[in-house]
Amino acid sequence: MRNKSKNYLLIVSVFMLTAISIHAFAQERKSGEWKAPAEADQITNPLKGNADAIKEGKKLYKQQCAICHGDTGKGDGVAGMTLTPRPASFHSERVKNETDGAIFWKITNGNPPMASYKDLLTEEQRWQLVNYIRTLSSK
């Protein structure tokens, strides 16, 4: 009887922790907040200010990102209209205040419905995207 009680408590504990985690995740998604971990802010952009990187980033953006984030980065792409949550606007203060490292981390890791580009794009290509996204947010 004692083992059954321990097993029951273990199952209830796991269930409660899972429910709390799901609730916290849902609240984060509901608020539209998606934060990169603090250590992402320490990642330095090796291509910052590189005009060629921006040009390449623009090409990549049109191929990979515009369908959801829109041609001008306002989060109004055709495919993005069907997503929940909607794609970020690169013109928002929230995105403008993110570090390059945080944006790079988000492109790399994704967070559904945002895809991860870690295996699709090289590290250099992801930095090129960061540099181009910065030009969109400054307009």
Short mmCIF file of the C-alpha atoms (twelve columns), coordinates in Angstrom:
data_MODEL
# 
_entry.id   MODEL 
# 
loop_
_atom_site.group_PDB 
_atom_site.id 
_atom_site.type_symbol 
_atom_site.label_atom_id 
_atom_site.label_alt_id 
_atom_site.label_comp_id 
_atom_site.label_asym_id 
_atom_site.label_seq_id 
_atom_site.Cartn_x 
_atom_site.Cartn_y 
_atom_site.Cartn_z 
_atom_site.pdbx_PDB_model_num 
ATOM 1   C CA . MET A 1   0.000  0.000  0.000   1 
ATOM 2   C CA . ARG A 2   2.872  2.332  0.785   1 
ATOM 3   C CA . ASN A 3   4.400  1.939  -2.707  1 
ATOM 4   C CA . LYS A 4   1.056  2.763  -4.305  1 
ATOM 5   C CA . SER A 5   0.898  6.006  -2.317  1 
ATOM 6   C CA . LYS A 6   4.431  6.946  -3.386  1 
ATOM 7   C CA . ASN A 7   3.634  6.169  -7.015  1 
ATOM 8   C CA . TYR A 8   0.427  8.168  -6.807  1 
ATOM 9   C CA . LEU A 9   2.260  11.167 -5.333  1 
ATOM 10  C CA . LEU A 10  4.931  10.926 -8.006  1 
ATOM 11  C CA . ILE A 11  2.339  10.832 -10.788 1 
ATOM 12  C CA . VAL A 12  0.411  13.766 -9.320  1 
ATOM 13  C CA . SER A 13  3.643  15.760 -8.891  1 
ATOM 14  C CA . VAL A 14  4.714  15.149 -12.496 1 
ATOM 15  C CA . PHE A 15  1.236  16.069 -13.712 1 
ATOM 16  C CA . MET A 16  1.229  19.309 -11.710 1 
ATOM 17  C CA . LEU A 17  4.700  20.332 -12.909 1 
ATOM 18  C CA . THR A 18  3.681  19.623 -16.493 1 
ATOM 19  C CA . ALA A 19  0.482  21.643 -16.121 1 
ATOM 20  C CA . ILE A 20  2.368  24.581 -14.605 1 
ATOM 21  C CA . SER A 21  4.950  24.489 -17.422 1 
ATOM 22  C CA . ILE A 22  2.272  24.373 -20.107 1 
ATOM 23  C CA . HIS A 23  0.423  27.258 -18.473 1 
ATOM 24  C CA . ALA A 24  3.590  29.372 -18.266 1 
ATOM 25  C CA . PHE A 25  4.403  28.642 -21.921 1 
ATOM 26  C CA . ALA A 26  0.849  29.507 -22.979 1 
ATOM 27  C CA . GLN A 27  0.970  32.810 -21.063 1 
ATOM 28  C CA . GLU A 28  4.267  33.737 -22.705 1 
ATOM 29  C CA . ARG A 29  2.882  32.960 -26.167 1 
ATOM 30  C CA . LYS A 30  -0.379 34.764 -25.408 1 
ATOM 31  C CA . SER A 31  1.445  37.930 -24.407 1 
ATOM 32  C CA . GLY A 32  3.456  37.832 -27.620 1 
ATOM 33  C CA . GLU A 33  6.661  37.851 -25.616 1 
ATOM 34  C CA . TRP A 34  9.375  35.592 -26.868 1 
ATOM 35  C CA . LYS A 35  12.621 36.284 -25.117 1 
ATOM 36  C CA . ALA A 36  15.993 34.869 -25.951 1 
ATOM 37  C CA . PRO A 37  18.004 33.698 -22.956 1 
ATOM 38  C CA . ALA A 38  20.196 36.329 -21.287 1 
ATOM 39  C CA . GLU A 39  23.384 34.734 -22.608 1 
ATOM 40  C CA . ALA A 40  22.225 35.476 -26.182 1 
ATOM 41  C CA . ASP A 41  22.746 39.165 -25.440 1 
ATOM 42  C CA . GLN A 42  26.460 38.463 -25.083 1 
ATOM 43  C CA . ILE A 43  26.811 37.096 -28.638 1 
ATOM 44  C CA . THR A 44  28.707 39.607 -30.773 1 
ATOM 45  C CA . ASN A 45  27.718 40.288 -34.372 1 
ATOM 46  C CA . PRO A 46  30.836 39.552 -36.466 1 
ATOM 47  C CA . LEU A 47  29.353 41.252 -39.554 1 
ATOM 48  C CA . LYS A 48  28.026 44.434 -37.943 1 
ATOM 49  C CA . GLY A 49  28.186 47.368 -40.364 1 
ATOM 50  C CA . ASN A 50  29.206 45.150 -43.302 1 
ATOM 51  C CA . ALA A 51  27.433 46.454 -46.425 1 
ATOM 52  C CA . ASP A 52  27.956 43.201 -48.340 1 
ATOM 53  C CA . ALA A 53  26.388 41.249 -45.482 1 
ATOM 54  C CA . ILE A 54  23.340 43.507 -45.629 1 
ATOM 55  C CA . LYS A 55  22.982 42.913 -49.393 1 
ATOM 56  C CA . GLU A 56  23.202 39.153 -48.923 1 
ATOM 57  C CA . GLY A 57  20.831 39.357 -45.984 1 
ATOM 58  C CA . LYS A 58  18.278 41.133 -48.167 1 
ATOM 59  C CA . LYS A 59  18.383 38.267 -50.683 1 
ATOM 60  C CA . LEU A 60  17.979 35.689 -47.923 1 
ATOM 61  C CA . TYR A 61  15.177 37.686 -46.334 1 
ATOM 62  C CA . LYS A 62  13.195 37.724 -49.572 1 
ATOM 63  C CA . GLN A 63  13.672 33.945 -49.950 1 
ATOM 64  C CA . GLN A 64  13.112 32.830 -46.358 1 
ATOM 65  C CA . CYS A 65  11.403 35.506 -44.278 1 
ATOM 66  C CA . ALA A 66  9.215  37.861 -46.323 1 
ATOM 67  C CA . ILE A 67  6.431  35.314 -46.770 1 
ATOM 68  C CA . CYS A 68  5.676  35.559 -43.036 1 
ATOM 69  C CA . HIS A 69  7.270  38.839 -41.884 1 
ATOM 70  C CA . GLY A 70  6.287  40.837 -44.996 1 
ATOM 71  C CA . ASP A 71  8.386  42.658 -47.565 1 
ATOM 72  C CA . THR A 72  9.044  45.571 -45.229 1 
ATOM 73  C CA . GLY A 73  9.260  43.558 -41.998 1 
ATOM 74  C CA . LYS A 74  5.971  44.641 -40.451 1 
ATOM 75  C CA . GLY A 75  4.868  41.067 -39.702 1 
ATOM 76  C CA . ASP A 76  2.244  41.249 -42.432 1 
ATOM 77  C CA . GLY A 77  3.373  38.574 -44.872 1 
ATOM 78  C CA . VAL A 78  0.774  36.459 -46.652 1 
ATOM 79  C CA . ALA A 79  1.636  33.244 -44.799 1 
ATOM 80  C CA . GLY A 80  2.002  35.097 -41.510 1 
ATOM 81  C CA . MET A 81  -1.671 36.052 -41.494 1 
ATOM 82  C CA . THR A 82  -2.599 32.471 -40.665 1 
ATOM 83  C CA . LEU A 83  -0.100 32.048 -37.829 1 
ATOM 84  C CA . THR A 84  -0.696 32.299 -34.103 1 
ATOM 85  C CA . PRO A 85  1.043  34.207 -32.768 1 
ATOM 86  C CA . ARG A 86  1.594  36.507 -35.710 1 
ATOM 87  C CA . PRO A 87  5.158  37.100 -36.915 1 
ATOM 88  C CA . ALA A 88  7.074  39.898 -35.240 1 
ATOM 89  C CA . SER A 89  7.213  43.345 -36.743 1 
ATOM 90  C CA . PHE A 90  10.827 44.435 -37.001 1 
ATOM 91  C CA . HIS A 91  9.572  48.009 -36.603 1 
ATOM 92  C CA . SER A 92  8.321  47.376 -33.056 1 
ATOM 93  C CA . GLU A 93  10.178 48.864 -30.109 1 
ATOM 94  C CA . ARG A 94  10.491 45.365 -28.632 1 
ATOM 95  C CA . VAL A 95  12.501 44.134 -31.631 1 
ATOM 96  C CA . LYS A 96  14.444 47.368 -31.984 1 
ATOM 97  C CA . ASN A 97  15.547 46.994 -28.350 1 
ATOM 98  C CA . GLU A 98  16.740 43.417 -28.772 1 
ATOM 99  C CA . THR A 99  20.436 42.806 -29.178 1 
ATOM 100 C CA . ASP A 100 21.831 41.411 -32.404 1 
ATOM 101 C CA . GLY A 101 22.725 38.300 -30.414 1 
ATOM 102 C CA . ALA A 102 19.106 37.814 -29.314 1 
ATOM 103 C CA . ILE A 103 17.829 38.118 -32.885 1 
ATOM 104 C CA . PHE A 104 20.527 35.717 -34.088 1 
ATOM 105 C CA . TRP A 105 19.546 33.272 -31.336 1 
ATOM 106 C CA . LYS A 106 15.880 33.447 -32.362 1 
ATOM 107 C CA . ILE A 107 16.678 32.853 -36.039 1 
ATOM 108 C CA . THR A 108 18.927 29.967 -35.064 1 
ATOM 109 C CA . ASN A 109 16.589 28.232 -32.606 1 
ATOM 110 C CA . GLY A 110 13.093 29.210 -33.707 1 
ATOM 111 C CA . ASN A 111 9.951  28.933 -31.597 1 
ATOM 112 C CA . PRO A 112 6.865  27.526 -33.349 1 
ATOM 113 C CA . PRO A 113 5.429  28.731 -35.555 1 
ATOM 114 C CA . MET A 114 8.813  30.399 -36.237 1 
ATOM 115 C CA . ALA A 115 11.080 27.785 -37.788 1 
ATOM 116 C CA . SER A 116 14.626 27.087 -36.666 1 
ATOM 117 C CA . TYR A 117 17.183 28.010 -39.310 1 
ATOM 118 C CA . LYS A 118 20.143 26.360 -37.614 1 
ATOM 119 C CA . ASP A 119 20.282 23.522 -40.126 1 
ATOM 120 C CA . LEU A 120 18.990 25.469 -43.131 1 
ATOM 121 C CA . LEU A 121 21.277 28.517 -43.096 1 
ATOM 122 C CA . THR A 122 24.939 28.845 -42.246 1 
ATOM 123 C CA . GLU A 123 26.011 30.933 -39.273 1 
ATOM 124 C CA . GLU A 124 27.192 33.633 -41.664 1 
ATOM 125 C CA . GLN A 125 23.839 33.676 -43.463 1 
ATOM 126 C CA . ARG A 126 21.997 34.057 -40.150 1 
ATOM 127 C CA . TRP A 127 24.201 37.046 -39.282 1 
ATOM 128 C CA . GLN A 128 23.514 38.497 -42.713 1 
ATOM 129 C CA . LEU A 129 19.806 38.275 -41.913 1 
ATOM 130 C CA . VAL A 130 20.339 40.040 -38.592 1 
ATOM 131 C CA . ASN A 131 22.112 42.881 -40.378 1 
ATOM 132 C CA . TYR A 132 19.354 43.226 -42.973 1 
ATOM 133 C CA . ILE A 133 16.611 43.061 -40.329 1 
ATOM 134 C CA . ARG A 134 18.328 45.967 -38.572 1 
ATOM 135 C CA . THR A 135 17.948 48.062 -41.741 1 
ATOM 136 C CA . LEU A 136 14.204 47.305 -41.777 1 
ATOM 137 C CA . SER A 137 13.774 48.333 -38.162 1 
ATOM 138 C CA . SER A 138 15.511 51.652 -38.750 1 
ATOM 139 C CA . LYS A 139 13.035 52.749 -41.458 1 
# 
